[in-house]
Amino acid sequence: MFRVVQSTHVFFLHTSMEKSPGIMESCAIESASRQNPDKQILVYSNGFQDLNVKRLGSNIKVRRFSYREEFSKASRELSEW
């Protein structure tokens, strides 16, 4: 059985440490922005700069993604569990 999940966000995860999105990444992010103008497009990245992505749409935000921080946090949470 499938269930539709409503969300106010669309997210992407970028992990290759490039400073600017390539043509495929740009196309995917821009398309998401245009097709979902009422949603916030979140790009979690360990390299992209906000200005390099922001030009693709006004509803796009870049958030810093750090493997070290995320795995450290997950490790603490698992040890508490």
Secondary structure, DSSP 8 states (H G I E B T S, - for coil): -------SEEEEEE-S--SS--HHHHHHHHHHHHH-TTSEEEEEESS--HHHHHTT-TTEEEEE--HHHHHHHHHHHHHH-
